[in-house]
Amino acid sequence: MIYGLGRGALRAVHELGEISLFGLSSLLGFGRQRHRAAKLITAIHEIGVRCVPIVATVGLFTGLVMGLQLYYTLVKFGAESALGTAVALSLIRELGPVLTALMVVGQAGSAMASELGIQRNDEQVDALQTMGIDPRGYLVGPRLVAALICFPMLTAVFDLIGIFGGYLTGSVLLNVDAGVYWNRVFESVSWADVQGGFVKALVFGLLTISICAYRGFNTHRKASFPGVRGVSESATRAVVWSSVSVLAADYLITSFLL
C-alpha cells in the first residue's frame, strides 16, 4: 500500500513537471511565431469573450446566495450592517478567482482539450512539425497568453456582479440600508485584497490552460483508448485535474498571502 502511494505521488510530481515544461516551451514558442496578434485575438475571444455570460451568471447567483446566507448569519449577532464587508471580501479574496477559473475550465478548457486531441488524432500536429512550425507555440502559446489577460478580467467581472448580487439580496429584499452596504464595501476592500485575487487569477489561468492543453496535445500518449473515445477521456481528465489543481493552488496561495 505504501509502495503504491509513493509510486502514485512520484507519477503526479513527474507529470506536474512535464506540464510546467510544456507550458514554458509553449510560451517561448509563441514568441517566435508569425502573426501573433491574430492568433492572440482568436484565443482571447475563445477564453475571454465566450466565457463572459457564464461567469456573469454564476457571479450574480453567487452574490445573491451569499447575501442571503450571510445576512441570516450576521443578524444573529446584530451585525447585519457588516453584510457588505462579508460579501465583498469573500468574493474578492476567495470565491471570485476560484469559481471564475472553474467556469472557464468547464467551458473553454474542455473545448480546448478536445480540439487539440482531435488535431493530434488527425495528424494536424504532425503536419505542423513537418512544415517546420512549432506546434506548441502555434497552438498552445496564444491560449496561455490569452489566459494571462482574460482570467484577471473575468475575475473582476465576477467580483463586481457578485457584490451587486449581494446588494440585491441584502438591500432590496432584506432591507439592509443601501448606503451602509456600499460604504462597508468601499471601506473594507483594500488594494492588497484585489491584488491577491488577481495573483490567484493569473496562477489559475496558467495552471488550468496548461493542464487542458497538455492533456489534449498528448492524447496519443495519455489516453487509454484510441480515437474519439480517447479525446473524450482527455477532455474529462483535463477538467478534473484542472479543477483539483485550482483548489490546491488556492490553499497554497492563501497560506502565503495571509
Backbone torsions as a table, in degrees:
resi	resn	phi	psi	omega
1	MET	NA	-47.0	179.3
2	ILE	-64.0	-38.5	178.1
3	TYR	-61.9	-41.9	179.6
4	GLY	-64.9	-40.7	177.8
5	LEU	-64.2	-42.4	178.6
6	GLY	-64.1	-41.3	179.2
7	ARG	-65.1	-40.4	177.6
8	GLY	-65.0	-38.9	178.8
9	ALA	-66.0	-41.7	178.5
10	LEU	-64.7	-38.4	178.4
11	ARG	-64.4	-41.5	179.6
12	ALA	-64.9	-41.9	179.0
13	VAL	-65.0	-41.1	178.7
14	HIS	-62.0	-43.6	-179.4
15	GLU	-68.9	-35.8	176.2
16	LEU	-62.2	-38.7	175.8
17	GLY	-65.0	-40.9	177.6
18	GLU	-61.7	-42.2	-179.9
19	ILE	-64.7	-40.2	179.3
20	SER	-62.9	-46.2	178.6
21	LEU	-66.5	-35.4	177.7
22	PHE	-62.3	-46.7	179.8
23	GLY	-65.1	-41.4	-179.8
24	LEU	-64.6	-45.7	179.7
25	SER	-65.0	-31.8	178.3
26	SER	-68.4	-41.9	178.3
27	LEU	-64.6	-44.2	179.0
28	LEU	-65.7	-38.2	178.8
29	GLY	-67.1	-31.9	178.8
30	PHE	-64.2	-33.3	179.4
31	GLY	-66.2	-18.2	-179.4
32	ARG	-100.1	3.8	-177.4
33	GLN	-85.8	155.7	172.7
34	ARG	-88.3	158.7	176.7
35	HIS	52.1	47.7	-177.3
36	ARG	-64.7	-35.7	-176.0
37	ALA	-62.6	-43.6	-178.7
38	ALA	-64.5	-42.9	178.6
39	LYS	-64.4	-39.6	-178.8
40	LEU	-67.0	-40.0	178.8
41	ILE	-63.3	-42.0	177.2
42	THR	-61.2	-43.0	179.7
43	ALA	-67.0	-37.7	178.0
44	ILE	-64.4	-39.5	177.1
45	HIS	-64.0	-40.4	-177.7
46	GLU	-68.5	-45.6	-174.5
47	ILE	-90.1	-35.3	-174.3
48	GLY	-96.2	-63.8	-172.1
49	VAL	-62.6	-44.5	-176.7
50	ARG	-69.9	-17.9	-179.4
51	CYS	-95.0	-6.1	-178.8
52	VAL	-59.9	-46.4	-178.3
53	PRO	-59.4	-44.9	-178.0
54	ILE	-70.1	-37.8	177.9
55	VAL	-65.3	-43.0	179.8
56	ALA	-65.4	-41.1	-179.6
57	THR	-64.7	-48.1	179.3
58	VAL	-64.6	-38.1	177.9
59	GLY	-61.7	-42.6	179.6
60	LEU	-62.2	-49.6	-177.8
61	PHE	-70.3	-30.1	174.6
62	THR	-64.4	-44.2	177.1
63	GLY	-63.5	-40.4	178.2
64	LEU	-61.5	-46.2	-179.1
65	VAL	-67.4	-42.3	-179.8
66	MET	-63.7	-41.0	177.4
67	GLY	-60.0	-40.5	-180.0
68	LEU	-68.6	-50.2	-176.4
69	GLN	-67.6	-45.1	-178.5
70	LEU	-67.9	-32.5	177.9
71	TYR	-61.8	-49.3	-177.2
72	TYR	-71.1	-18.1	172.0
73	THR	-80.4	-46.0	-177.1
74	LEU	-70.5	-32.0	-177.0
75	VAL	-66.3	-24.0	176.4
76	LYS	-65.7	-25.7	179.7
77	PHE	-105.8	7.9	-178.9
78	GLY	67.2	29.2	-174.9
79	ALA	-121.1	32.6	-178.7
80	GLU	-63.8	-18.6	177.5
81	SER	-67.8	-16.9	179.3
82	ALA	-87.8	12.1	-177.2
83	LEU	-60.8	-42.7	179.8
84	GLY	-60.1	-41.4	178.3
85	THR	-62.7	-46.9	-176.9
86	ALA	-64.2	-44.5	-178.9
87	VAL	-66.0	-47.9	-175.3
88	ALA	-63.8	-48.4	-177.0
89	LEU	-68.2	-37.9	178.9
90	SER	-63.0	-41.3	-179.8
91	LEU	-71.7	-48.1	-173.5
92	ILE	-69.6	-39.2	-176.6
93	ARG	-80.7	-38.9	-169.7
94	GLU	-124.8	-66.1	-167.5
95	LEU	-67.0	-35.0	-178.6
96	GLY	-59.4	-58.9	-179.9
97	PRO	-62.3	-39.8	-175.5
98	VAL	-68.7	-52.6	-177.3
99	LEU	-67.8	-34.0	175.6
100	THR	-61.5	-46.3	179.4
101	ALA	-61.5	-41.8	-179.4
102	LEU	-65.3	-38.4	178.8
103	MET	-67.3	-42.3	179.9
104	VAL	-66.0	-39.6	177.0
105	VAL	-60.9	-45.2	-178.1
106	GLY	-63.3	-33.1	-178.2
107	GLN	-97.9	-62.9	-174.2
108	ALA	-79.5	-38.7	-176.7
109	GLY	-64.8	-45.4	179.6
110	SER	-65.8	-39.0	178.3
111	ALA	-64.5	-39.7	-179.7
112	MET	-66.6	-43.0	178.6
113	ALA	-61.8	-41.6	178.6
114	SER	-65.8	-42.5	-179.5
115	GLU	-63.2	-45.8	179.4
116	LEU	-66.6	-35.8	177.1
117	GLY	-63.9	-41.1	177.7
118	ILE	-66.8	-40.1	178.2
119	GLN	-64.5	-34.9	176.6
120	ARG	-67.7	-44.6	-178.8
121	ASN	-68.4	-31.3	178.9
122	ASP	-84.6	5.5	177.4
123	GLU	65.1	22.4	175.8
124	GLN	-70.7	-34.2	177.5
125	VAL	-65.4	-42.0	177.6
126	ASP	-64.2	-35.2	178.6
127	ALA	-65.1	-39.1	177.4
128	LEU	-63.1	-42.3	178.3
129	GLN	-63.4	-38.2	179.4
130	THR	-63.3	-34.1	179.5
131	MET	-83.2	3.2	178.9
132	GLY	80.6	19.4	179.9
133	ILE	-102.4	132.8	177.5
134	ASP	-71.3	110.3	-175.9
135	PRO	-67.1	-29.7	178.6
136	ARG	-68.4	-47.6	178.1
137	GLY	-65.8	-33.4	-176.9
138	TYR	-77.6	-42.5	-173.5
139	LEU	-97.4	-35.5	-172.2
140	VAL	-103.2	-38.3	-176.2
141	GLY	-53.2	-49.5	179.6
142	PRO	-59.7	-33.6	-179.2
143	ARG	-71.1	-35.3	177.8
144	LEU	-67.7	-42.6	177.7
145	VAL	-65.1	-40.3	177.7
146	ALA	-63.0	-35.2	177.8
147	ALA	-63.2	-39.9	178.2
148	LEU	-63.7	-30.3	179.6
149	ILE	-84.1	-43.6	-169.0
150	CYS	-83.1	-36.8	-174.4
151	PHE	-60.9	-46.5	176.4
152	PRO	-61.7	-38.8	179.6
153	MET	-65.7	-44.3	178.3
154	LEU	-64.4	-36.4	177.0
155	THR	-64.1	-41.2	177.7
156	ALA	-63.0	-41.0	176.8
157	VAL	-61.5	-45.3	179.5
158	PHE	-59.4	-47.2	-177.6
159	ASP	-61.2	-48.2	-176.4
160	LEU	-64.1	-45.5	-179.3
161	ILE	-69.0	-36.1	177.5
162	GLY	-64.4	-42.0	177.4
163	ILE	-63.6	-39.0	176.3
164	PHE	-65.1	-37.6	176.3
165	GLY	-63.0	-39.4	174.7
166	GLY	-61.9	-36.4	176.4
167	TYR	-64.5	-42.8	-180.0
168	LEU	-59.6	-44.9	-180.0
169	THR	-70.0	-48.5	-173.5
170	GLY	-72.4	-46.8	-173.6
171	SER	-90.5	-43.3	-175.8
172	VAL	-77.5	-42.7	-175.2
173	LEU	-93.6	-36.9	-173.2
174	LEU	-109.4	7.6	170.5
175	ASN	65.0	27.8	168.1
176	VAL	-73.4	134.9	-177.7
177	ASP	-56.9	126.9	-176.0
178	ALA	-64.0	-40.1	178.9
179	GLY	-62.2	-40.7	177.9
180	VAL	-65.4	-41.7	-179.0
181	TYR	-59.6	-53.4	-176.3
182	TRP	-70.3	-32.8	177.2
183	ASN	-64.4	-40.2	177.2
184	ARG	-66.5	-36.3	177.8
185	VAL	-61.7	-49.5	-176.8
186	PHE	-68.5	-33.9	-178.3
187	GLU	-75.3	-35.0	-171.6
188	SER	-86.4	-29.6	-175.8
189	VAL	-83.4	124.4	177.4
190	SER	-112.5	168.5	178.7
191	TRP	-63.0	-31.7	179.0
192	ALA	-62.2	-37.7	178.0
193	ASP	-65.5	-45.9	-179.9
194	VAL	-64.7	-42.4	-179.8
195	GLN	-62.4	-42.0	177.9
196	GLY	-61.9	-39.8	177.4
197	GLY	-65.1	-38.5	178.9
198	PHE	-70.3	-35.2	175.9
199	VAL	-60.7	-45.0	177.5
200	LYS	-61.5	-41.9	-179.5
201	ALA	-61.4	-42.2	178.9
202	LEU	-64.0	-45.1	179.8
203	VAL	-64.2	-45.0	179.7
204	PHE	-62.8	-37.8	179.8
205	GLY	-63.1	-49.8	178.3
206	LEU	-62.2	-42.6	-175.1
207	LEU	-66.8	-50.7	-174.7
208	THR	-69.6	-43.7	-179.1
209	ILE	-67.7	-36.1	176.8
210	SER	-63.4	-43.8	-179.5
211	ILE	-65.2	-47.2	-178.6
212	CYS	-62.9	-43.3	179.4
213	ALA	-66.9	-39.3	-179.8
214	TYR	-62.9	-45.2	-179.2
215	ARG	-64.3	-42.2	179.6
216	GLY	-70.7	-41.6	-177.5
217	PHE	-65.2	-32.2	-177.7
218	ASN	-107.3	31.9	178.4
219	THR	-56.2	-38.7	-177.2
220	HIS	-66.3	-22.0	-179.1
221	ARG	-102.1	-33.2	-170.7
222	LYS	-97.9	-25.7	-177.0
223	ALA	-76.6	147.1	179.4
224	SER	-81.9	-16.8	-176.4
225	PHE	-128.6	150.7	177.3
226	PRO	-83.7	167.8	171.7
227	GLY	70.9	-148.1	-174.6
228	VAL	-63.0	-37.3	-179.5
229	ARG	-64.4	-35.8	177.0
230	GLY	-67.2	-36.4	177.8
231	VAL	-64.9	-44.7	178.6
232	SER	-63.6	-36.6	177.2
233	GLU	-65.4	-42.0	179.1
234	SER	-63.1	-42.6	179.7
235	ALA	-64.5	-41.3	179.5
236	THR	-64.4	-46.5	-179.7
237	ARG	-66.5	-33.7	178.0
238	ALA	-62.1	-44.1	179.9
239	VAL	-66.0	-43.7	-178.4
240	VAL	-65.2	-48.9	-179.1
241	TRP	-63.0	-41.1	-179.6
242	SER	-65.0	-42.0	-179.2
243	SER	-64.1	-44.3	178.7
244	VAL	-65.1	-40.0	-178.9
245	SER	-65.8	-34.1	177.3
246	VAL	-63.0	-45.3	-179.3
247	LEU	-67.0	-40.9	179.0
248	ALA	-66.5	-44.6	179.7
249	ALA	-65.9	-33.5	178.2
250	ASP	-62.4	-42.0	177.7
251	TYR	-64.0	-44.2	-178.2
252	LEU	-64.8	-45.2	-178.4
253	ILE	-66.9	-41.5	179.1
254	THR	-61.6	-40.0	179.7
255	SER	-64.2	-29.1	178.0
256	PHE	-82.4	-35.1	-176.0
257	LEU	-77.9	-28.6	-177.8
258	LEU	-72.8	NA	NA
